[in-house]
Amino acid sequence: MLYYTASILVGTLGLSYAAVPLYRMFCSATGLGGAPMVGETKFAPERLVPRENHRRIKVKFNADTSTSLQWSFQPQQRQVSVLPGETALAFYTARNKSSDDVIGIATYNVTPSKVAPHFNKIQCFCFEEQKLMAGEQVDMPIFFFLDPEFANDPDMADVDTVVLSYTFFKARGMPFEKQPGLAEQHQQRQE
């Protein structure tokens, strides 16, 4: 009975640690909860052809920061207009307003949520820890496109505007210097 109870406790503990990564993978695969879908076939060159006969879709950019993070964070442009299949590059600017080095991590969502399966990020800073030195300011790119199938989806007929929203939070965990790869990434950025 003791082994049975212990195995259930260990299994439950293991599942709780795996829940966040598994949920992210699920949302990325299904587009659930406004998370854009990811996948290698979505980035094939033949998919990145703008649908010239389609209306342009406005993509607006939003930026928020957690109250525990003393950063300013804002988009460099308020919006871009894209055709389905057309790639676009936008930038956000983050500045550490504190006197300490701080590590932040961003999450994002896309609204309306029904657009998420068609919104594809090629390059993004989300879900990656970003260290800013005291007073440092950096530009962060987002490279994306709307899937060409957006034009054929009848559920997208009423969508003229998409909002891409990022929120930065203070990252928790081990000190920066002890995190594998982060010190090297930051040193390369400084050079």
Disulfide bonds with the S-S distance in Angstrom:
none
